């Protein structure tokens, strides 16, 4: 019996890889937060927020959205909404990281 949305072994592997990416992303975000607590600098704060958004929140949103659509808990037309949220979260994370680098270099 195949899971909905994961009809092939390739689809199941893709879902597993996405889940692992989300977990590793959350771990990276947690480590960034720990670094922030040790070195309470303004640039580190923005770097930490950016990493959490980019690696943790974006991947978690992508996996949650994929799961909700795959298991038909939300209609398929919400897939585009999840995709937009993921992209906006990634953009915000990259913006925070870029800002932290600008603060650190003083330029």
N, C-alpha and C positions, 0 to 999 in steps of 0.2 A: 504494500500500500504506500503510495507516494503522498507526501504532504502537499497541500494546496500551494501552488506557486513554486514548488520545488520538484517538478515532475521528473527531472532527470538527475542522475548522479552529479552532473556538472552544476546544476542549479543548487543542489544541496551543498556541494563544496563551496560555491560562491556565497551562499548564506552563512556557512561556517566561517569563511574567511572574513566576511563583513562583521560578524559577531566578535571574532578575535581582534579585529582592527579596533572595534569600539572599546573592548576591554583594555587593550594596550594603550589606546588614546586616553582613557580615563586614568590609567596608571601614570602616564606622562603628565597629565594635568595635576594629579595628586603630588607628584614629585616637584613640579613647578611651584605648587602652593607651599610645600615644605621649604623650598628654597626661598620663597618670599618671606616666610616667617623667620628664617635665619638671618636674611639680609634685607631688612625693611628699607629698600631704596625705591624711589619713584619709578625708575626704569625697570626694575625687577617686578614691580607690581603690574605694569603694563605687559611685560613679557609673560608673566604667569597667567594673566587673564586671556591673552591671545592664545597661548598654548592650550588652555582649558577649552576655549571656544573652538579652536581649530581641530584639536586632536580628540577631545572628549565629547563635547556637545554635538558637533557636526556628525561624527560617526554614530553616536547614539541615536540621534534624530533619524539618520538614514536607515539604521537597522530597525528602529521602532516603526518607522513609516512603511518599510518593506514588509515587516511582519503583519502590521495592521491591514495592509492591502492584500497580502498573500492569503491570510486567513479570513478574508472577507468581513473584517470587523468594521471597516470603512469602505465606501464605494471607490471604485478604481479611479474615478475622476479626481480624487484627492491626491493621487500620486504626484501630480504636477505641483500641488501645494507643498508637499513634503520636499520635493526636489528644490523648490524655491527657498524654503526655509533652510535647507542644508547649505545651499550656495550663499545665502545671505550671512549665515553663521560663519562659514569659511572666510568670507570677505571681511567680516568684522574681526575675526581672529587674526587674519593677516594684517589688517589695519593696526590693530593693537601692537603686534610684534614690530611692525615698521616704525610705529611711534616710539616704542621702547628703544629701538636702535638709534633713532634720531635724538632722543633725550640723552642716551649714554654717550654719544659722540659730541653732543653739544652743537650740532650744526642745524 
